[in-house]
Amino acid sequence: MDVQDKSWTPTKKMKRINKMDKRLLDILVCPVTQKPLIYDKKNQELLCKSSRLAYPIQDDVPVMLADKARHLSLEEAEKLKSP
């Protein structure tokens, strides 16, 4: 991106990021169960109801490693809506 490009705005960047997130979420699956993931924007995690794992998103990059995921309680998993 050209620093002197006056057409660039944070809003345009956010729209581009949101589109990428949607496309990424459409193709990412839980590495343990191969099931779809649910995006938790507030906690910056990708959640899998079937494996009860929450994969962290660090610096806008999903960390899709089971050993780095947080285990969801039964109550948390039951509250999730299937994608």
C-alpha positions as CSV (number, residue, x, y, z in Angstrom):
1,M,0.0,0.0,0.0
2,D,1.3,3.4,-0.9
3,V,1.6,5.6,2.2
4,Q,0.5,8.6,0.1
5,D,-2.7,6.9,-1.1
6,K,-5.4,9.2,0.2
7,S,-8.2,6.8,-0.7
8,W,-7.2,4.3,2.0
9,T,-9.2,4.6,5.2
10,P,-9.4,2.4,8.3
11,T,-13.0,1.7,7.4
12,K,-12.0,0.3,4.0
13,K,-9.4,-1.8,5.7
14,M,-11.9,-3.2,8.2
15,K,-14.3,-4.0,5.4
16,R,-11.5,-6.0,3.7
17,I,-10.6,-7.8,6.9
18,N,-14.2,-8.7,7.6
19,K,-14.6,-10.2,4.2
20,M,-11.4,-12.2,4.7
21,D,-12.7,-13.4,8.1
22,K,-15.9,-14.6,6.5
23,R,-14.1,-16.5,3.7
24,L,-11.6,-17.9,6.2
25,L,-14.3,-19.0,8.6
26,D,-16.1,-20.7,5.6
27,I,-13.1,-23.0,4.9
28,L,-11.6,-23.5,8.4
29,V,-12.7,-26.6,10.4
30,C,-11.7,-28.0,13.7
31,P,-8.5,-30.0,13.2
32,V,-9.8,-32.6,15.7
33,T,-13.3,-33.3,14.5
34,Q,-13.3,-31.7,11.0
35,K,-16.5,-29.9,12.0
36,P,-17.4,-26.2,11.3
37,L,-16.3,-23.5,13.8
38,I,-18.1,-20.7,15.4
39,Y,-16.5,-17.2,15.6
40,D,-16.5,-15.6,19.1
41,K,-15.7,-12.0,18.3
42,K,-15.7,-10.9,21.9
43,N,-13.1,-13.4,23.1
44,Q,-11.3,-13.7,19.8
45,E,-11.7,-17.5,19.5
46,L,-12.9,-20.0,17.1
47,L,-15.2,-22.5,18.9
48,C,-15.9,-26.1,18.1
49,K,-19.0,-27.5,19.7
50,S,-18.3,-31.2,19.0
51,S,-14.7,-31.2,20.3
52,R,-15.4,-28.6,23.0
53,L,-12.3,-26.6,22.1
54,A,-11.8,-22.9,21.7
55,Y,-8.9,-22.0,19.3
56,P,-7.4,-18.6,20.1
57,I,-7.0,-15.8,17.5
58,Q,-3.7,-14.0,18.0
59,D,-2.7,-11.0,16.0
60,D,-5.6,-11.8,13.6
61,V,-4.3,-15.3,13.0
62,P,-6.2,-18.4,14.1
63,V,-4.0,-20.8,16.1
64,M,-5.5,-24.1,15.0
65,L,-3.5,-26.4,17.3
66,A,-5.4,-28.5,19.7
67,D,-2.7,-28.3,22.4
68,K,-3.1,-24.5,22.3
69,A,-6.9,-24.5,22.5
70,R,-8.9,-23.9,25.6
71,H,-11.3,-26.6,26.7
72,L,-14.9,-25.5,26.8
73,S,-17.0,-26.4,29.8
74,L,-20.1,-28.5,29.1
75,E,-22.2,-25.4,29.9
76,E,-20.2,-23.3,27.4
77,A,-20.5,-26.0,24.7
78,E,-24.3,-26.4,25.2
79,K,-24.9,-22.7,24.8
80,L,-23.3,-22.7,21.4
81,K,-25.5,-22.6,18.3
82,S,-24.4,-24.9,15.5
83,P,-23.1,-23.0,12.5
